[in-house]
Amino acid sequence: MSIDYKNKGLTLLKKGQSGIIHAVFSRFGLILLMLVAQVLILFSIFQWFQAMIPHIFGGTVVLTSVIVVYLLNNRINPTAKITWLIVILILPVFGVLLFVYTQSDLGHRVLKEWTGKVISDTKTCIRQDESVAARLKKENGGVAALAHYIGRSGCHPVYDKTAVTYFPLGEDKFDAMLRELEAAKHFIFMEYFIVGEGLMWGRVLEILARKAAQGVDVRVMYDGTCEFALLPHDYPKRLRRLGIQCRTFAPVSPFVSTHYNYRDHRKILVIDGQTAFNGGVNLSDEYINQKVKFGHWKDTAVMLKGEAVKSFTLMFLQMWMVDGGQAEFEKFLAYPVVPAPEAKGYAIPYGDRPLDEDQLGERVYMDILNRALKYVHIMTPYLILDGEMETALKFAAERGVEVAVLLPGIPDKRIPYALAKTHYASLLESGVKIFEYTPGFVHAKVFVSDDREAVVGTINLDYRSLYHHFECATYMYGTDCIPQIETDFQATLTKCRQVTKETVRHEKWTMKLLGSLMKVAAPLL
């Protein structure tokens, strides 16, 4: 029996906090506040302490010099080094304070230690089937080497006997998700970046509440920025009244932590350890085109059935435990998985986290580019590249590989849109093809190459995904759905306009200026 929440007085959502409040408490807002504060304080210094200006200037020069030397010897990304050098030279006082603040790990030091411990303690929870690894090595040594690299960063085995279904739109995933949720008998795990009121979440919530009443273990986790911008603070309590366990990952604590970029951007749904969903689709109506925000919303997802589902079960439990929940790894990983013996190829679900030394998401993408022989086709909502990623894209094209990048025609944010365009001229010169989706916004995160390998997940081509967020994806080699992914790319291409050197020259000067100015701060946004 369905539950009419409004008639029963159980409306769970109310208007969240957004707009100017959210902007102020973001890292970008923090930078702007520090800039304003520096201007005011420096003005006061000139007015009140004119006699001490030589001493202040000397101290500033010494402090700036020390930080510059430290930066040049630091292991952070080279592009980020340039940004910090510019910020510190322009804002010698508060630029240094901001750098020290963000590098101090004041807020996420405990998070870093705890995630490291959880990952270390669970690194052998799922054993690699050596016969599968050996067979992959025999078929393709390059892919086997990539699988080895992915495995060294966590418990991410390579699997066979896993059926992977590709969904070219959020609506397709939603329909399949509802069917699979209705079939749940033991547990439902949901980890999403965004949960928003509307048809999509309402339909899902009705099933979750009904399943919880039937004794199914239902757990929901969403990111703290979702709570801050979209949901009331007591939303987990409201869900618990329906029998649903709920946790907020890293709630935003303005000005007392450096959590702003360390968000849980993953999208994972696991049902009974038998079925898993992954991709770009969040739980909000724009993702299934029930609400129009930026034209037609193009998104993608995959559904896994078989051995590889265990990895998504583990990833969810790791994050649930990091945030203080009872994980019970042995219990949930012990559920018998029904293999898909007819399924072809291999699958590797993997997670990337910002609190270690590995840029796993970026390096998987770069490895695909470096091994490609015929083509690499990419869908991404954002294109904010560091030097290494831009070089990998250009080098692949210069080797004769067809590299095509499909981006939004209608942006969701003006600044990332302008930053993407700053890369156009350089990429085009190397032969990279760029297309913009004219009907609307592309939120898909897809790499497909040579009719043999692909990645579908949550990892954008920008600094936030590649360096600052918790992410996840599904790597596939030789699976049945790869031709469908390429077919979808080609079909989407017919709805795009191609970017050329001529269109770049005729881009609005305001857009060019905005991109040029914001590129200085791109790693910090």
C-alpha positions in Angstrom: 0.0 0.0 0.0 1.4 3.4 -1.0 1.8 6.2 1.6 0.4 9.6 1.0 2.8 11.7 3.0 1.1 15.0 2.6 -2.3 13.7 3.7 -0.8 12.0 6.6 1.0 15.1 7.7 4.4 13.5 7.1 5.8 16.0 4.5 9.5 15.5 5.0 11.0 18.4 3.1 10.9 22.2 3.6 12.8 25.0 1.9 16.5 24.7 2.4 19.2 27.2 2.6 20.7 28.4 -0.7 21.7 31.4 -2.6 23.8 34.1 -0.9 24.1 32.1 2.4 25.5 29.1 0.6 27.9 31.3 -1.5 29.3 33.0 1.6 30.1 29.7 3.3 31.8 28.2 0.2 35.5 28.3 -0.3 35.0 30.9 -3.1 33.0 33.0 -0.6 35.8 32.6 1.9 38.3 33.9 -0.6 36.2 36.9 -1.4 35.7 37.6 2.3 39.4 37.4 2.9 40.1 39.8 0.0 37.6 42.3 1.4 39.1 41.9 4.9 42.6 42.5 3.6 41.6 45.7 1.8 39.9 47.0 4.9 42.8 46.1 7.2 45.5 47.4 4.9 43.6 50.6 4.6 43.5 50.9 8.4 47.2 50.1 8.6 48.0 52.9 6.2 45.8 55.3 8.1 46.7 54.4 11.7 50.2 53.0 11.5 52.0 55.0 8.8 55.2 55.1 10.9 55.3 51.3 11.0 54.9 50.7 7.2 58.5 49.9 6.5 58.5 47.2 9.2 55.2 45.8 8.0 56.4 45.8 4.4 59.7 44.0 5.4 57.8 41.4 7.4 55.4 40.8 4.6 58.3 40.3 2.1 60.0 37.8 4.4 56.8 35.8 5.1 55.9 35.8 1.4 59.4 34.6 0.4 59.2 31.7 2.9 55.8 30.5 1.6 57.0 30.8 -2.0 60.0 28.6 -1.3 57.8 26.2 0.5 55.3 26.1 -2.4 58.0 25.4 -5.0 59.1 22.4 -3.0 55.6 21.2 -2.2 54.1 18.1 -3.8 50.7 19.7 -4.7 49.6 19.9 -8.3 51.8 22.2 -10.5 48.8 24.2 -11.7 47.6 24.7 -8.1 51.1 25.9 -7.3 50.9 28.7 -9.9 47.5 29.7 -8.5 48.7 29.9 -5.0 51.8 31.8 -6.0 49.6 34.4 -7.8 47.2 34.6 -4.8 50.1 35.1 -2.3 51.8 37.7 -4.5 48.6 39.7 -4.9 47.4 39.2 -1.3 50.7 38.8 0.6 49.0 38.8 4.0 45.8 37.0 3.7 47.0 34.9 0.8 49.5 33.4 3.1 46.8 33.0 5.8 44.4 31.3 3.4 47.1 28.9 2.2 48.1 28.0 5.7 44.4 27.6 6.6 43.6 25.2 3.6 46.8 23.2 4.1 46.5 22.8 7.8 43.8 20.1 7.6 42.1 21.6 10.7 38.7 20.2 9.8 39.5 17.1 7.9 42.5 15.8 9.8 40.4 13.4 11.7 38.4 12.5 8.6 41.7 11.8 6.8 43.0 9.6 9.5 39.7 7.7 9.9 39.2 7.1 6.1 42.8 5.9 5.9 42.2 3.5 8.7 38.9 2.2 7.3 40.4 1.7 3.8 43.4 -0.1 5.4 41.3 -2.3 7.6 39.0 -3.3 4.7 41.6 -3.7 2.0 41.3 -7.4 2.0 37.6 -7.7 2.6 37.1 -8.9 -1.0 39.8 -11.2 -2.4 40.9 -10.8 -6.0 40.2 -14.0 -8.0 43.6 -14.6 -9.4 42.3 -16.7 -12.3 40.3 -13.7 -13.5 43.3 -11.4 -13.2 45.5 -13.9 -15.1 43.0 -14.3 -17.9 42.7 -10.5 -18.2 46.5 -10.2 -18.4 46.6 -12.8 -21.2 43.9 -10.9 -23.1 45.3 -7.4 -22.7 48.4 -6.6 -20.7 47.7 -2.8 -20.7 44.3 -3.2 -19.1 45.7 -5.7 -16.6 48.3 -3.2 -15.6 45.6 -0.6 -15.1 43.6 -3.1 -13.0 46.7 -3.6 -10.9 47.0 0.1 -10.3 43.4 0.5 -9.4 43.7 -2.4 -7.0 46.7 -1.0 -5.2 44.7 2.1 -4.1 42.0 0.2 -2.3 39.9 -3.0 -2.4 38.9 -2.8 -6.0 39.2 -6.2 -7.7 38.6 -6.9 -11.3 35.6 -9.1 -12.0 34.1 -11.2 -14.7 30.6 -12.7 -14.7 29.0 -9.3 -14.2 26.2 -8.1 -16.5 26.4 -4.3 -17.1 23.4 -2.4 -18.4 23.9 1.1 -19.8 21.2 3.8 -19.4 21.5 6.8 -21.9 19.2 9.0 -19.9 18.3 9.5 -16.2 14.7 8.5 -17.0 15.9 5.1 -18.1 17.8 4.6 -14.9 14.9 5.8 -12.8 12.5 3.2 -14.3 15.0 0.4 -13.7 15.7 1.6 -10.2 12.1 1.6 -9.2 11.7 -2.0 -10.5 14.8 -3.2 -8.6 13.8 -1.4 -5.4 10.5 -3.1 -5.4 12.3 -6.5 -5.6 14.5 -5.8 -2.5 14.3 -8.4 0.2 17.3 -7.9 2.5 18.9 -4.4 2.3 19.0 -1.2 0.3 22.0 1.1 0.5 21.8 4.6 -1.1 24.6 7.1 -1.2 24.0 10.3 -3.3 25.3 13.8 -3.5 21.9 15.5 -4.0 18.5 14.6 -2.7 15.8 17.0 -3.9 12.0 17.2 -3.3 9.8 16.1 -6.2 8.5 13.2 -8.2 11.7 11.2 -8.3 12.6 11.3 -4.6 8.9 11.0 -3.7 8.5 7.7 -5.6 11.7 6.3 -4.2 10.9 7.4 -0.7 7.5 5.7 -0.8 9.2 2.4 -1.7 11.9 2.8 0.9 9.4 3.4 3.7 7.3 0.5 2.6 10.4 -1.8 2.4 11.6 -0.6 5.8 8.2 -1.5 7.3 8.7 -5.0 5.8 12.0 -5.5 7.7 14.4 -4.6 4.9 17.5 -2.8 6.2 17.3 0.6 4.4 20.2 3.1 4.7 20.4 6.5 3.0 23.5 8.8 3.0 23.8 12.2 1.3 26.4 14.9 1.3 26.4 17.7 3.8 26.1 20.4 1.1 22.7 18.9 0.2 21.6 19.4 3.8 22.9 22.9 3.8 21.3 23.9 0.5 18.2 21.7 0.0 17.2 19.8 3.1 16.4 20.7 6.7 18.9 19.9 9.4 16.7 17.3 11.1 16.0 15.4 7.9 17.8 12.2 9.1 15.4 12.2 12.1 12.4 12.5 9.8 13.6 9.5 7.8 14.3 7.5 10.9 10.7 7.9 11.9 9.9 6.0 8.7 12.3 3.2 9.7 15.0 4.4 7.4 18.6 4.8 8.7 20.0 8.1 7.4 23.4 9.9 7.8 24.7 13.2 6.4 28.3 13.0 5.2 30.5 15.8 6.6 27.9 18.4 7.4 29.1 21.9 6.5 30.6 23.8 9.5 31.3 27.3 8.3 34.7 28.8 9.1 35.7 26.0 11.5 36.9 23.5 9.0 38.4 23.0 5.6 35.7 20.6 4.5 34.3 22.8 1.7 35.8 20.8 -1.1 35.9 17.3 0.6 32.4 16.4 -0.5 30.8 13.0 -1.1 30.0 13.3 -4.8 29.3 9.6 -5.2 26.1 8.1 -6.5 25.6 4.5 -5.4 22.6 2.3 -5.0 23.0 -1.3 -3.9 20.1 -3.8 -3.5 20.6 -7.1 -1.6 24.2 -7.3 -2.8 22.8 -8.5 -6.2 22.3 -5.2 -8.1 24.1 -1.9 -8.1 23.6 1.4 -9.9 26.3 4.0 -10.6 26.6 7.1 -12.8 25.8 10.8 -12.8 22.1 10.7 -11.9 21.2 12.2 -8.5 17.8 12.0 -6.8 16.2 15.1 -8.1 13.7 15.9 -10.8 16.0 17.7 -13.2 18.0 14.5 -13.6 14.9 12.8 -15.2 13.7 15.9 -17.0 10.6 16.3 -14.8 11.9 19.8 -14.0 13.6 22.0 -16.7 16.5 24.0 -15.4 19.0 24.2 -18.2 17.1 22.7 -21.2 17.2 19.0 -21.7 19.2 17.2 -19.1 21.5 14.5 -20.6 22.8 12.1 -18.0 23.9 8.5 -18.0 24.2 5.5 -15.6 25.0 1.8 -15.4 23.4 -1.1 -13.6 25.5 -4.1 -12.5 24.3 -7.6 -11.7 26.9 -10.2 -10.6 30.2 -10.4 -8.8 31.2 -6.8 -9.1 28.3 -5.6 -7.0 30.3 -6.5 -3.9 32.7 -3.6 -4.5 29.9 -1.1 -4.4 28.5 -2.7 -1.2 32.0 -2.3 0.3 32.3 1.3 -0.9 29.0 2.3 0.7 29.9 0.6 4.0 33.3 2.3 4.1 31.6 5.7 3.8 28.9 4.7 6.2 31.5 3.7 8.8 33.7 6.8 8.2 30.7 9.0 9.1 30.2 7.0 12.4 27.7 4.3 11.4 27.8 0.6 12.1 29.2 -1.0 8.9 29.0 -4.7 9.5 31.2 -5.6 6.6 31.2 -9.3 7.1 27.4 -9.6 7.3 26.7 -7.7 4.1 29.6 -9.0 2.0 28.6 -12.5 2.9 25.3 -12.3 1.0 25.6 -14.8 -1.8 25.9 -13.1 -5.2 24.3 -14.7 -8.3 26.9 -14.5 -11.0 26.0 -13.7 -14.6 27.9 -16.5 -16.4 26.9 -15.4 -19.9 28.2 -11.8 -19.4 31.2 -10.9 -21.4 34.2 -8.9 -20.4 35.4 -7.4 -17.1 34.3 -4.8 -14.7 36.1 -2.8 -12.0 34.0 -0.6 -9.7 36.4 1.8 -7.9 36.3 4.8 -5.6 38.6 7.9 -5.5 39.1 9.9 -2.4 40.8 13.3 -1.9 42.7 12.4 1.3 45.4 10.2 -0.2 48.3 10.7 -2.6 46.6 8.9 -5.6 44.6 10.9 -8.2 43.0 7.7 -9.2 40.1 9.1 -11.3 42.4 11.3 -13.4 45.0 8.6 -13.9 42.4 6.1 -15.1 41.2 8.6 -17.7 44.8 9.4 -18.7 45.6 5.7 -19.1 42.7 5.2 -21.5 44.0 8.2 -23.5 47.5 6.9 -23.6 46.6 3.4 -24.7 43.9 4.4 -27.2 44.5 3.4 -30.9 41.4 4.6 -32.7 39.3 6.9 -30.6 38.4 8.3 -27.2 34.9 9.8 -26.9 34.1 11.8 -23.8 31.0 13.3 -22.2 31.6 15.7 -19.3 29.7 18.7 -17.8 32.9 20.6 -17.0 36.3 21.0 -18.6 38.6 22.6 -16.0 42.0 20.9 -16.7 45.3 20.8 -15.0 48.4 20.7 -17.2 48.8 16.9 -17.1 45.2 16.2 -18.2 45.3 18.8 -21.0 48.6 17.3 -22.2 47.1 13.8 -22.2 44.2 14.9 -24.3 46.4 16.7 -26.8 49.0 14.0 -27.0 46.4 11.4 -27.8 45.0 13.6 -30.6 48.5 14.3 -31.9 49.1 10.5 -32.2 46.2 10.3 -34.6 43.6 9.1 -32.1 40.2 10.7 -32.6 39.6 12.6 -29.3 36.1 14.1 -29.1 34.8 15.9 -26.0 31.0 16.6 -25.7 30.1 19.4 -23.3 26.9 21.3 -22.4 25.4 23.8 -24.8 23.4 25.4 -21.9 25.6 25.7 -18.8 24.4 25.3 -15.2 27.2 27.7 -14.0 28.6 30.6 -15.8 32.2 30.5 -14.4 32.9 26.8 -15.1 31.5 27.4 -18.6 33.8 30.3 -19.2 36.8 28.3 -17.8 36.0 25.4 -20.2 36.3 27.7 -23.1 39.8 28.8 -22.1 41.0 25.3 -23.1 39.3 25.3 -26.5 42.0 26.9 -28.6 44.8 24.8 -27.3 42.9 21.6 -27.7 41.7 22.4 -31.2 45.2 23.1 -32.3 46.2 19.6 -31.4 43.3 18.1 -33.2 40.9 17.5 -30.3 37.3 17.8 -31.4 34.9 19.7 -29.2 31.1 19.7 -29.3 28.4 21.5 -27.3 25.0 19.9 -26.7 22.5 22.4 -28.1 19.3 21.1 -26.4 20.6 21.7 -22.9 23.0 20.5 -20.2 25.2 17.4 -20.3 25.8 16.0 -16.8 27.1 12.6 -18.0 30.6 11.5 -17.1 31.6 9.0 -19.8 34.8 7.8 -21.4 34.5 5.2 -24.2 37.5 4.0 -26.3 38.2 1.8 -29.3 34.9 -0.3 -28.9 36.6 -2.2 -26.1 36.7 -0.1 -22.8 34.7 2.5 -21.1 34.1 4.4 -17.8 30.8 5.5 -16.5 30.6 7.2 -13.1 30.6 10.4 -11.1 34.0 11.8 -12.1 34.0 15.1 -14.0 37.0 16.6 -15.8 37.5 19.4 -13.3 39.5 20.1 -10.2 36.7 19.2 -7.8 36.2 15.7 -9.1 39.8 14.9 -9.8 41.3 16.4 -6.6 38.7 17.6 -4.0 35.8 15.1 -3.8 35.0 11.5 -3.0 34.1 9.9 -6.3 33.3 6.5 -7.8 33.0 4.9 -11.2 32.8 1.7 -13.1 35.6 0.7 -15.5 34.6 -1.8 -18.2 36.6 -3.8 -20.6 34.9 -5.9 -23.3 31.4 -5.8 -21.7 28.3 -6.2 -23.8 27.2 -2.6 -23.2 30.2 -0.8 -24.6 28.8 -0.7 -28.2 25.7 0.9 -26.7 27.7 3.6 -25.0 29.4 4.5 -28.3 26.1 4.4 -30.1 24.7 6.8 -27.5 27.7 9.1 -28.0 27.1 9.2 -31.7 23.4 9.8 -31.3 24.0 12.7 -28.9 26.6 14.1 -31.3 23.8 14.7 -33.9 22.3 17.2 -31.5 25.5 19.2 -31.0 27.2 22.1 -32.5 30.9 21.7 -33.3 33.4 24.2 -31.8 35.9 25.5 -34.3 38.7 28.0 -34.3 36.3 30.4 -36.0 33.6 30.0 -33.3 36.3 30.5 -30.6 37.4 33.7 -32.3 33.9 35.0 -32.3 33.1 34.1 -28.7 31.8 37.0 -26.6 34.6 39.1 -25.2 32.9 39.1 -21.8 33.0 35.3 -21.7 36.7 35.3 -22.7 37.5 37.9 -20.1 35.7 36.0 -17.4 37.5 32.8 -18.3 40.9 34.5 -18.3 40.4 36.1 -15.0 38.9 33.1 -13.2 41.6 30.7 -14.6 44.0 32.2 -12.1 41.8 30.8 -9.3 40.5 27.7 -11.0 42.1 25.1 -8.6 40.5 26.9 -5.7 36.9 27.1 -7.0 
